[in-house]
């Protein structure tokens, strides 16, 4: 997905602990817990300090989530983490499949016999991935070609 069509962060609100509420330009809203990130990576350790955590802000016209300590996350990574935590693992796998094959929304739609809008909804987690679509993606990974 190109940067121009990717959902960007619209707003962020800090909650208790190391938890955020993020809203995207495509209308989706997620609660995301960053405690594992703060525990596992030194660059995010300062976020355990509540005074530092509350400095979260959306920067770079919605492409980045950033804190005063210098820690930052790309909006795409925030979206993936949020979808994983929301139980949308199949949607995350679909995003990885599309990226791995360098498919645009239109190309992925053509390959799978879907509309571009449906592919976009799968990618952003707006719609669950049907089992048949997941199987088609695996078949393409294994070298199958779409029937004409």
ZALO-707004 format. One line per 5 residues: their letters; for each residue x, y, z of C-alpha. Coordinates in nm, 2 decimals. Layout:
! ZALO-707004
a) X Y Z; ...;
//
This chain:
! ZALO-707004
xxxxx) 0.00 0.00 0.00; 0.14 0.34 -0.09; 0.19 0.60 0.17; -0.08 0.82 0.00; -0.35 0.56 0.06;
xxxxx) -0.23 0.41 0.39; -0.44 0.51 0.70; -0.26 0.77 0.91; -0.29 0.84 1.28; -0.55 1.11 1.35;
xxxxx) -0.53 1.13 1.73; -0.38 0.97 2.03; -0.49 0.97 2.39; -0.29 0.83 2.68; -0.47 0.60 2.92;
xxxxx) -0.36 0.43 3.24; -0.02 0.24 3.25; 0.15 0.22 2.92; -0.18 0.21 2.72; -0.30 0.44 2.44;
xxxxx) -0.62 0.50 2.25; -0.54 0.57 1.88; -0.77 0.68 1.61; -0.69 0.65 1.24; -0.80 0.86 0.94;
xxxxx) -1.00 0.56 0.81; -1.22 0.58 1.12; -1.09 0.28 1.32; -1.01 0.33 1.68; -0.79 0.09 1.89;
xxxxx) -0.66 0.06 2.25; -0.30 -0.05 2.24; -0.09 -0.17 2.53; 0.28 -0.08 2.49; 0.41 -0.24 2.81;
xxxxx) 0.58 -0.53 2.63; 0.75 -0.28 2.40; 0.87 -0.07 2.70; 0.99 -0.38 2.88; 1.17 -0.54 2.59;
xxxxx) 1.34 -0.25 2.40; 1.57 0.01 2.57; 1.45 0.28 2.33; 1.10 0.25 2.47; 1.20 0.20 2.84;
xxxxx) 1.15 0.57 2.92; 0.78 0.53 2.85; 0.74 0.34 3.18; 0.77 0.69 3.34; 0.42 0.83 3.34;
xxxxx) 0.55 1.19 3.29; 0.72 1.07 2.97; 0.44 0.85 2.85; 0.18 1.13 2.85; 0.39 1.33 2.60;
xxxxx) 0.27 1.10 2.32; 0.17 1.29 2.01; 0.09 1.24 1.64; 0.36 1.39 1.42; 0.47 1.39 1.05;
xxxxx) 0.11 1.45 0.93; -0.01 1.13 1.10; 0.27 0.90 0.99; 0.44 0.88 1.33; 0.36 0.85 1.70;
xxxxx) 0.63 1.02 1.90; 0.73 1.10 2.26; 0.95 1.38 2.40; 1.22 1.12 2.50; 1.27 1.05 2.13;
xxxxx) 1.09 0.72 2.11; 0.87 0.69 1.80; 0.66 0.44 1.61; 0.55 0.44 1.25; 0.17 0.46 1.21;
xxxxx) 0.17 0.13 1.01; 0.35 -0.05 1.30; 0.11 0.10 1.55; -0.18 -0.03 1.34; -0.03 -0.38 1.32;
xxxxx) 0.03 -0.40 1.70; -0.33 -0.27 1.76; -0.48 -0.53 1.53; -0.27 -0.81 1.68; -0.39 -0.71 2.03;
xxxxx) -0.75 -0.68 1.91; -0.74 -1.04 1.79; -0.72 -0.96 1.42; -0.41 -1.17 1.35; -0.55 -1.29 1.01;
xxxxx) -0.57 -0.93 0.90; -0.21 -0.87 1.00; -0.10 -1.18 0.81; -0.30 -1.05 0.51; -0.10 -0.72 0.53;
xxxxx) 0.23 -0.92 0.54; 0.12 -1.13 0.24; 0.03 -0.82 0.04; 0.36 -0.65 0.13; 0.56 -0.96 0.06;
xxxxx) 0.43 -0.98 -0.29; 0.45 -0.60 -0.34; 0.08 -0.60 -0.43; -0.10 -0.27 -0.45; -0.46 -0.27 -0.34;
xxxxx) -0.57 -0.30 -0.70; -0.33 -0.58 -0.78; -0.42 -0.78 -0.47; -0.79 -0.73 -0.56; -0.73 -0.86 -0.92;
xxxxx) -0.53 -1.16 -0.80; -0.79 -1.26 -0.55; -1.10 -1.17 -0.75; -1.21 -0.91 -0.50; -1.29 -0.54 -0.51;
xxxxx) -1.02 -0.29 -0.42; -1.24 -0.17 -0.13; -1.27 -0.52 0.01; -0.89 -0.57 0.01; -0.85 -0.23 0.18;
xxxxx) -1.10 -0.34 0.45; -0.91 -0.66 0.51; -0.58 -0.47 0.53; -0.71 -0.22 0.78; -0.90 -0.47 1.00;
xxxxx) -1.24 -0.33 0.91; -1.35 -0.67 0.79; -1.25 -1.02 0.91; -1.06 -1.23 0.66; -1.27 -1.52 0.53;
xxxxx) -1.10 -1.86 0.55; -1.12 -1.90 0.17; -0.93 -1.57 0.12; -0.66 -1.69 0.36; -0.63 -2.02 0.18;
xxxxx) -0.61 -1.84 -0.16; -0.32 -1.62 -0.02; -0.14 -1.94 0.10; -0.19 -2.10 -0.25; -0.04 -1.79 -0.41;
xxxxx) 0.26 -1.81 -0.17; 0.31 -2.17 -0.29; 0.31 -2.06 -0.65; -0.05 -2.11 -0.76; -0.17 -1.87 -1.03;
xxx) -0.52 -1.73 -1.06; -0.74 -1.89 -1.32; -0.84 -1.67 -1.61;
//
